Amino acid sequence: MNVVDSSCWLEYFSGSKTGEQIAPILENVEKLVVPSIWIYEVIKKLLVEVDEDRAIFAAAHMKQGDVVELDSDLAMYAAKVGKEFRLATMAERIIYATAKKYNARLYTQDKHFRELDNVEYFEK
């Protein structure tokens, strides 16, 4: 299974070099776990920087994966994981907890994750 950080989703939708590298992961929707907060993050950014049509297209693609809602169990696990791995933000805690819960590889451009287990880091 794979979890992809919002920064990599945005690279994919922009057609950048990093986006091309991550494309095979994002296009394999059968193995894709999508935290619902990333749908918010990606759509928010695309609405501001691109347009509504592109945002709707992105949401439709993201929803093809296994969308994981933030429920109370995941929230509690994220708090614990965040403390254990010294992750500062709520989003960082949720994304890493989701990856760990689903035994998924995390793809990211966030330096905070670079040294953690089961993470593939892409330079910005």
C-alpha positions as CSV (number, residue, x, y, z in Angstrom):
1,M,0.0,0.0,0.0
2,N,1.0,3.6,-0.6
3,V,0.3,6.9,1.0
4,V,1.3,10.1,-0.9
5,D,1.7,13.5,0.8
6,S,-0.2,16.4,-0.6
7,S,3.0,18.0,-1.9
8,C,3.6,15.1,-4.2
9,W,-0.1,15.1,-5.3
10,L,0.3,18.7,-6.3
11,E,3.5,17.9,-8.2
12,Y,1.7,15.2,-10.0
13,F,-1.2,17.5,-11.0
14,S,1.2,20.2,-12.1
15,G,3.1,17.8,-14.4
16,S,6.5,18.5,-12.8
17,K,9.5,16.2,-12.8
18,T,8.7,15.0,-9.3
19,G,5.1,14.5,-10.5
20,E,6.3,12.3,-13.3
21,Q,8.4,10.2,-10.8
22,I,5.4,9.7,-8.5
23,A,2.9,9.1,-11.3
24,P,3.1,5.3,-11.3
25,I,2.3,5.2,-7.6
26,L,-0.6,7.6,-7.9
27,E,-2.0,5.8,-11.0
28,N,-2.0,2.4,-9.2
29,V,-5.2,3.3,-7.3
30,E,-5.7,-0.3,-6.1
31,K,-2.7,0.2,-3.7
32,L,-3.4,3.8,-2.9
33,V,-4.5,5.0,0.6
34,V,-5.7,8.6,0.6
35,P,-6.2,10.4,3.9
36,S,-9.3,12.5,3.5
37,I,-7.4,15.6,4.8
38,W,-5.2,15.4,1.7
39,I,-8.2,15.7,-0.5
40,Y,-8.9,19.0,1.4
41,E,-5.3,20.2,1.1
42,V,-4.9,19.5,-2.6
43,I,-8.3,20.9,-3.6
44,K,-7.8,24.0,-1.5
45,K,-4.5,24.7,-3.2
46,L,-5.8,24.0,-6.7
47,L,-8.8,26.2,-6.2
48,V,-6.6,29.1,-5.3
49,E,-3.8,28.5,-7.8
50,V,-5.4,26.9,-10.8
51,D,-9.2,26.6,-11.2
52,E,-12.3,24.7,-10.1
53,D,-12.3,22.3,-13.0
54,R,-8.7,21.1,-12.2
55,A,-9.7,20.8,-8.5
56,I,-12.7,18.7,-9.3
57,F,-10.6,16.5,-11.6
58,A,-8.0,16.0,-8.8
59,A,-10.7,15.1,-6.3
60,A,-12.1,12.5,-8.6
61,H,-8.7,10.9,-9.1
62,M,-7.9,11.0,-5.4
63,K,-11.2,9.4,-4.5
64,Q,-10.4,6.4,-6.7
65,G,-8.0,5.2,-3.9
66,D,-9.0,3.9,-0.5
67,V,-10.1,7.2,1.2
68,V,-9.4,7.0,4.9
69,E,-11.5,9.3,7.1
70,L,-10.1,10.7,10.4
71,D,-12.1,8.9,13.0
72,S,-11.5,8.8,16.8
73,D,-9.3,5.7,16.6
74,L,-7.0,7.2,14.0
75,A,-6.9,10.5,15.8
76,M,-5.7,8.9,19.0
77,Y,-3.2,6.8,17.1
78,A,-1.9,9.9,15.3
79,A,-1.4,11.7,18.6
80,K,0.6,8.7,19.9
81,V,2.6,8.4,16.6
82,G,3.3,12.1,16.6
83,K,4.7,12.1,20.1
84,E,6.8,9.0,19.4
85,F,8.3,10.3,16.2
86,R,8.4,14.0,17.2
87,L,6.1,15.2,14.5
88,A,5.1,18.8,15.0
89,T,1.8,19.3,13.1
90,M,-1.5,17.6,13.1
91,A,-1.3,16.9,9.4
92,E,2.2,15.3,9.8
93,R,0.9,13.1,12.6
94,I,-2.2,12.1,10.7
95,I,-0.4,11.2,7.5
96,Y,2.3,9.2,9.2
97,A,-0.2,7.4,11.4
98,T,-2.2,6.5,8.4
99,A,0.8,5.1,6.6
100,K,1.7,3.1,9.7
101,K,-1.8,1.8,10.3
102,Y,-2.1,0.6,6.7
103,N,1.5,-0.7,6.6
104,A,2.0,1.7,3.6
105,R,5.0,3.4,2.1
106,L,4.8,7.2,2.5
107,Y,5.9,9.3,-0.4
108,T,6.7,12.9,0.5
109,Q,8.7,16.1,0.0
110,D,8.5,17.0,3.7
111,K,11.9,16.9,5.3
112,H,10.4,15.9,8.7
113,F,9.7,12.4,7.4
114,R,13.1,11.9,5.6
115,E,14.7,9.7,8.2
116,L,11.6,7.7,9.3
117,D,10.9,4.1,8.4
118,N,9.1,3.2,5.1
119,V,9.4,6.7,3.7
120,E,10.5,7.8,0.2
121,Y,11.6,11.4,0.2
122,F,11.7,13.6,-3.0
123,E,13.8,16.7,-3.0
124,K,11.9,20.0,-3.7
